[in-house]
Amino acid sequence: MFDLRSFVMRGIRNMVGKEPEYKVIQYSAGWFDKGVLTEEDLTEISTLLGAEETLEETPEEETEEVME
């Protein structure tokens, strides 16, 4: 039997890193509103989005040295 939830989650997992974050959230929220995704699914998606952020390079903060 076809499992719509698994199908949608596979598509969302593949979107992460390829589509802007807001699109992934919007798409996920739509399927949540339809009752296809659960809160646990949204938590997983949020974690995936957070993991993607850590992979991006962030500029290192420059520290000022105090001269005495």
C-alpha positions in Angstrom: 0.0 0.0 0.0 1.2 3.5 -0.8 2.4 5.5 2.2 1.8 9.2 1.4 3.5 10.4 4.6 6.8 8.5 3.8 6.6 9.8 0.2 6.2 13.4 1.4 9.0 13.1 4.0 11.4 11.7 1.4 10.7 14.7 -0.9 11.2 17.1 2.0 14.4 15.5 3.0 15.6 15.9 -0.5 14.6 19.6 -0.6 16.8 20.5 2.4 20.0 22.1 1.1 18.6 22.5 -2.4 15.7 24.9 -1.7 15.5 27.9 0.5 14.6 27.2 4.1 11.3 29.2 3.9 10.1 27.0 1.0 10.8 23.8 3.0 9.0 25.2 6.0 6.0 26.4 3.8 5.8 23.0 2.0 6.0 21.1 5.3 3.4 23.2 7.0 1.0 22.6 4.2 1.3 18.9 4.6 1.0 19.2 8.3 -2.3 21.2 7.9 -3.6 18.5 5.7 -2.9 15.9 8.5 -0.3 14.0 6.5 2.7 15.0 8.6 3.0 14.9 12.4 4.6 17.1 14.9 7.4 14.6 15.1 8.0 15.0 11.3 8.2 18.7 11.7 10.7 18.3 14.5 12.8 16.1 12.2 12.6 18.6 9.4 13.6 21.4 11.8 16.6 19.3 12.9 17.6 18.8 9.2 17.3 22.5 8.6 19.5 23.2 11.6 22.1 20.7 10.5 22.2 22.4 7.2 22.9 25.7 8.9 25.9 24.3 10.7 27.4 23.2 7.4 27.4 26.7 6.1 30.5 28.7 6.6 30.0 31.4 9.2 32.4 34.3 9.4 34.6 34.1 12.4 34.2 37.0 14.8 37.1 39.2 15.2 38.2 39.8 18.7 39.8 43.1 19.7 42.9 42.9 21.7 43.1 45.3 24.6 46.3 47.3 24.5 47.8 48.2 27.8 
